[in-house]
Amino acid sequence: MAEITGMIMLGDLDANNLGDTLIPYNSSGNIINGGDYLPLLIPPNHPSVVTITSPVNGSIVSGIITIYGKASDEDGDESITKVEVKIDDGEWIIANGTTSWSYSWDTTSVANGDYTIQVRAYDGHEYSSIASITVTVKNERKEKDNIWIYIIVVIILIILIVIIAYLILSRRK
């Protein structure tokens, strides 16, 4: 009679892609009483793929913009756990959504110029390759609006000085 040393798990009883059926084996590693088995292989992870759909590379942007994109994974799109966005050398920030994602960026908080938008997806195992575009921020300068306020204030001050000078000079006569 063969001595039972341990049990091998085969089959998938709880839908976790791992074998769950017990098969007895001996100290030599042989299955006792015959039986068929399939070696447990963990399939390799396929990295996610991420794209930026809007704005397009080379766009001129201003104000608050929304960056849109898509992410997919050969292992199943439900495996994408997050998409992250990075502007130039800033921090990675989690976008809204996974397979269809978006990120709002207030370009008025940065100086006019060129900026690189980078995006990556994470599938719980590894990050995707980084997708990137360059956009040009071109916001109107607020100083142009404020210059009229200064001009009006200066004109009012000049008028007040002239009135005060007139009143002082007219009292002396």
SVG drawing of the C-alpha trace seen along z (x, -y; Angstrom):
<svg xmlns="http://www.w3.org/2000/svg" viewBox="-16 -138 27 140">
<polyline fill="none" stroke="black" stroke-width="0.4" points="0.0,0.0 1.3,-3.4 2.0,-5.9 0.2,-9.3 2.5,-12.2 0.4,-15.2 -2.4,-16.4 -2.3,-18.4 -5.0,-20.9 -6.5,-20.7 -9.7,-22.1 -11.2,-25.5 -13.9,-25.5 -14.0,-29.1 -13.4,-30.9 -10.0,-32.2 -8.2,-30.5 -6.3,-28.2 -6.8,-24.4 -9.0,-23.4 -9.4,-19.6 -7.3,-17.5 -5.3,-14.7 -3.1,-12.5 0.7,-12.1 3.6,-10.2 7.1,-11.2 8.4,-10.6 6.0,-13.2 3.9,-10.7 0.1,-10.8 -1.3,-7.9 -4.0,-5.7 -3.4,-7.2 -5.5,-10.1 -5.1,-12.9 -3.8,-16.3 -2.9,-19.5 0.1,-21.4 -0.9,-24.8 0.4,-27.5 0.0,-31.2 -0.4,-33.1 1.9,-36.0 0.6,-39.5 0.1,-41.6 0.7,-45.3 -2.2,-47.8 -2.3,-50.2 -3.3,-53.8 -4.0,-56.6 -4.8,-60.3 -7.7,-61.1 -8.1,-64.8 -6.5,-67.3 -4.4,-66.3 -0.6,-66.7 0.4,-70.3 -2.9,-71.8 -3.2,-75.3 -5.2,-75.3 -6.5,-77.9 -8.6,-78.0 -9.9,-74.8 -9.5,-71.9 -10.5,-68.3 -8.0,-65.6 -9.7,-62.5 -8.4,-59.0 -8.9,-55.3 -7.1,-52.4 -7.3,-48.7 -5.7,-45.4 -5.3,-42.2 -5.9,-40.4 -9.4,-42.0 -10.3,-45.6 -11.7,-45.1 -8.1,-44.5 -7.2,-48.2 -7.3,-49.6 -6.3,-53.2 -5.1,-55.7 -2.6,-58.5 -1.9,-61.8 1.3,-63.9 1.8,-67.5 5.5,-68.2 7.6,-67.4 4.6,-67.4 3.2,-64.5 1.2,-61.6 -2.4,-62.2 -5.2,-59.7 -7.7,-60.4 -11.4,-59.8 -12.3,-56.4 -10.3,-53.6 -11.1,-52.3 -12.6,-55.7 -10.9,-58.3 -10.7,-62.1 -8.7,-64.7 -9.5,-68.4 -6.5,-70.8 -6.8,-74.5 -4.2,-76.0 -4.7,-79.5 -2.6,-78.2 0.5,-77.9 2.5,-80.3 2.0,-80.4 4.2,-77.9 4.6,-74.3 3.7,-71.5 4.0,-67.7 1.0,-65.7 1.9,-62.1 -0.5,-59.3 -0.1,-55.7 -2.5,-52.9 -2.0,-50.3 -3.5,-46.8 -2.7,-45.7 0.6,-44.2 2.5,-46.7 2.2,-50.1 1.7,-50.5 4.1,-52.4 3.6,-56.1 1.5,-58.0 2.4,-61.6 1.5,-64.8 2.7,-68.3 0.3,-71.3 0.8,-75.0 -0.9,-77.0 -1.9,-80.4 -4.1,-82.3 -5.0,-86.0 -3.0,-88.2 -5.1,-89.7 -2.8,-92.7 -4.4,-94.1 -7.8,-94.3 -6.3,-95.9 -4.4,-98.7 -7.7,-100.5 -8.4,-100.5 -5.1,-102.2 -5.7,-104.8 -9.1,-105.7 -7.7,-106.0 -4.9,-108.3 -7.4,-110.5 -9.6,-110.8 -6.6,-111.7 -5.6,-114.4 -9.1,-115.8 -9.2,-115.9 -5.8,-117.6 -7.0,-120.3 -10.2,-120.9 -8.4,-121.1 -5.8,-123.5 -8.6,-125.6 -10.4,-125.8 -7.2,-126.8 -6.3,-129.4 -9.9,-130.9 -10.0,-131.4 -6.8,-133.4 -8.3,-136.0"/>
</svg>
